[in-house]
Amino acid sequence: MHGSVEVPHHQAGFWEQWRAFVGPAILVSVGYMDPGNWGTDLQAGARFKYELLWVVGLASLMAIFHASHFRPLRCGHWQGFWPSAAATGIPNWTRWPNWLMSELAIAACDLAEVLGSAVALNLLFHIPLLWAVIITGVDVLLLLALQQFGIRTIEAIVLLLIATIGVCYFIEIFVLPQTHPGFLEMGRALISPHFREAGMLYVAIGIIGATVMPHNPLPPLRARTEPPAAKDEKSVRRAIQFNSIDSTCCSHYCLLCKCGPFWCWRRLSSSAKKA
């Protein structure tokens, strides 16, 4: 998958270059729509209405700056894959311990996703949790098998999934009559940082922790560490510019999706009271 997308010359047209560089941020956006993010956002919306929207905006801004540090790596400043390049600067005896620790870290990060998918299948289709976990594992293996068709296929599938989330929230907010979000109140909450109620600080820490995670920029590094067409300064700057556009656009889309649970707080609160 490395270098599978041809990058045009830096003097090519805007849309030609945009088509070449768009995509890595789509993979990153999955990290902002996992069960950890949904859980903290749902709790914040149900307990504090729109009051913690400013934390979501701050966390999204932090995520944009976080991703900006990895843009030079995506644009060819490293030769080859990022882990391979990092391995060249460490002693040989540390590679196996580093690999084992990385595998443990990956398993720890994926635990919430696996359990979240299993619980979702259980709630939607009443599938036992054990079988739901197995189905989730098979689903991941199927997605990995699709890598043989190229990175563009993976990006298209992920784009379809996150677009489905956006459509569902659009219907929930603007079509169904039970929601009726207060946009003026939301705007004030975005620019009014405060912790007026007990428990807000803990939920805010959860929102930031679920959003700003170090593994989020790594999928595009593995999949799309393609060099520019040339190594001159203009080509590298152009590559960083289009990667920045890609990351910023997807980060704003993720911000809107993360605001979804806050928009639906009335429905969440009424359901909780009935229960």
LINLIN-V121767 format. One record per residue. N is the residue number from 0. RES is the residue in three letters. SS is DSSP state (helix for helix, strand for strand, loop for the rest). PSI is psi in whole degrees, -180 to 180 (NA if undefined). Layout:
n;res;ss;psi
N;RES;SS;PSI
N;RES;SS;PSI
This chain:
n;res;ss;psi
0;MET;loop;-23
1;HIS;loop;129
2;GLY;loop;22
3;SER;loop;-10
4;VAL;loop;123
5;GLU;loop;132
6;VAL;loop;126
7;PRO;loop;171
8;HIS;loop;153
9;HIS;loop;-14
10;GLN;loop;2
11;ALA;loop;167
12;GLY;loop;163
13;PHE;helix;-50
14;TRP;helix;-32
15;GLU;helix;-42
16;GLN;helix;-37
17;TRP;helix;-42
18;ARG;helix;-32
19;ALA;helix;-37
20;PHE;helix;-17
21;VAL;loop;142
22;GLY;loop;-49
23;PRO;helix;-39
24;ALA;helix;-24
25;ILE;helix;-40
26;LEU;helix;-40
27;VAL;helix;-35
28;SER;helix;-23
29;VAL;helix;-34
30;GLY;helix;-18
31;TYR;helix;5
32;MET;loop;34
33;ASP;loop;173
34;PRO;helix;-32
35;GLY;helix;-42
36;ASN;helix;-46
37;TRP;helix;-41
38;GLY;helix;-47
39;THR;helix;-39
40;ASP;helix;-42
41;LEU;helix;-42
42;GLN;helix;-43
43;ALA;helix;-43
44;GLY;helix;-40
45;ALA;helix;-34
46;ARG;helix;-38
47;PHE;helix;15
48;LYS;loop;-124
49;TYR;loop;4
50;GLU;loop;-26
51;LEU;loop;18
52;LEU;helix;-32
53;TRP;helix;-29
54;VAL;helix;-39
55;VAL;helix;-44
56;GLY;helix;-42
57;LEU;helix;-43
58;ALA;helix;-39
59;SER;helix;-39
60;LEU;helix;-41
61;MET;helix;-39
62;ALA;helix;-37
63;ILE;helix;-46
64;PHE;helix;-36
65;HIS;helix;-46
66;ALA;helix;-29
67;SER;helix;-27
68;HIS;loop;-21
69;PHE;loop;-6
70;ARG;helix;-41
71;PRO;helix;-32
72;LEU;helix;-36
73;ARG;helix;-23
74;CYS;loop;18
75;GLY;loop;8
76;HIS;loop;-25
77;TRP;loop;143
78;GLN;loop;120
79;GLY;loop;-164
80;PHE;loop;149
81;TRP;helix;-47
82;PRO;helix;-37
83;SER;helix;-40
84;ALA;helix;-38
85;ALA;helix;-33
86;ALA;helix;-22
87;THR;loop;-17
88;GLY;loop;10
89;ILE;loop;156
90;PRO;loop;153
91;ASN;loop;-36
92;TRP;loop;-16
93;THR;helix;-7
94;ARG;helix;-45
95;TRP;helix;-48
96;PRO;helix;-40
97;ASN;helix;-40
98;TRP;helix;-44
99;LEU;helix;-43
100;MET;helix;-36
101;SER;helix;-41
102;GLU;helix;-41
103;LEU;helix;-40
104;ALA;helix;-40
105;ILE;helix;-44
106;ALA;helix;-40
107;ALA;helix;-40
108;CYS;helix;-34
109;ASP;helix;-11
110;LEU;helix;-46
111;ALA;helix;-38
112;GLU;helix;-43
113;VAL;helix;-48
114;LEU;helix;-39
115;GLY;helix;-44
116;SER;helix;-40
117;ALA;helix;-43
118;VAL;helix;-40
119;ALA;helix;-44
120;LEU;helix;-36
121;ASN;helix;-42
122;LEU;helix;-38
123;LEU;helix;-42
124;PHE;helix;4
125;HIS;loop;36
126;ILE;loop;135
127;PRO;loop;148
128;LEU;helix;-38
129;LEU;helix;-47
130;TRP;helix;-32
131;ALA;helix;-38
132;VAL;helix;-42
133;ILE;helix;-44
134;ILE;helix;-40
135;THR;helix;-43
136;GLY;helix;-42
137;VAL;helix;-38
138;ASP;helix;-42
139;VAL;helix;-44
140;LEU;helix;-38
141;LEU;helix;-42
142;LEU;helix;-40
143;LEU;helix;-35
144;ALA;helix;-26
145;LEU;helix;-8
146;GLN;helix;-25
147;GLN;helix;-19
148;PHE;helix;1
149;GLY;loop;160
150;ILE;helix;-30
151;ARG;helix;-34
152;THR;helix;-44
153;ILE;helix;-45
154;GLU;helix;-37
155;ALA;helix;-41
156;ILE;helix;-45
157;VAL;helix;-40
158;LEU;helix;-42
159;LEU;helix;-41
160;LEU;helix;-47
161;ILE;helix;-28
162;ALA;helix;-35
163;THR;helix;-41
164;ILE;helix;-44
165;GLY;helix;-42
166;VAL;helix;-42
167;CYS;helix;-43
168;TYR;helix;-36
169;PHE;helix;-45
170;ILE;helix;-42
171;GLU;helix;-38
172;ILE;helix;-44
173;PHE;helix;-16
174;VAL;helix;-50
175;LEU;loop;140
176;PRO;loop;-7
177;GLN;loop;-11
178;THR;loop;-67
179;HIS;loop;71
180;PRO;loop;149
181;GLY;loop;99
182;PHE;helix;-36
183;LEU;helix;-43
184;GLU;helix;-37
185;MET;helix;-41
186;GLY;helix;-41
187;ARG;helix;-38
188;ALA;helix;-31
189;LEU;helix;-27
190;ILE;loop;16
191;SER;loop;81
192;PRO;loop;132
193;HIS;loop;163
194;PHE;loop;75
195;ARG;loop;-27
196;GLU;loop;154
197;ALA;loop;139
198;GLY;loop;-13
199;MET;helix;-40
200;LEU;helix;-42
201;TYR;helix;-41
202;VAL;helix;-38
203;ALA;helix;-41
204;ILE;helix;-39
205;GLY;helix;-40
206;ILE;helix;-47
207;ILE;helix;-43
208;GLY;helix;-34
209;ALA;helix;-20
210;THR;helix;-49
211;VAL;loop;89
212;MET;loop;137
213;PRO;loop;-22
214;HIS;loop;-10
215;ASN;loop;-40
216;PRO;loop;-7
217;LEU;helix;-36
218;PRO;helix;-46
219;PRO;helix;-27
220;LEU;helix;-40
221;ARG;helix;-37
222;ALA;helix;-31
223;ARG;loop;46
224;THR;loop;55
225;GLU;loop;141
226;PRO;loop;158
227;PRO;loop;171
228;ALA;loop;-28
229;ALA;loop;162
230;LYS;loop;11
231;ASP;loop;166
232;GLU;helix;-38
233;LYS;helix;-40
234;SER;helix;-43
235;VAL;helix;-44
236;ARG;helix;-40
237;ARG;helix;-40
238;ALA;helix;-44
239;ILE;helix;-38
240;GLN;helix;-47
241;PHE;helix;-31
242;ASN;helix;-35
243;SER;helix;-41
244;ILE;helix;-45
245;ASP;helix;-49
246;SER;helix;-42
247;THR;helix;-43
248;CYS;helix;-47
249;CYS;helix;-33
250;SER;helix;-39
251;HIS;helix;-38
252;TYR;helix;-43
253;CYS;helix;-36
254;LEU;helix;-44
255;LEU;helix;-41
256;CYS;helix;-36
257;LYS;helix;-23
258;CYS;loop;-12
259;GLY;helix;-50
260;PRO;helix;-31
261;PHE;helix;-38
262;TRP;helix;-32
263;CYS;loop;21
264;TRP;helix;-33
265;ARG;helix;-44
266;ARG;helix;-40
267;LEU;helix;-44
268;SER;helix;-43
269;SER;helix;-37
270;SER;helix;-38
271;ALA;helix;-39
272;LYS;helix;-39
273;LYS;helix;-36
274;ALA;loop;NA
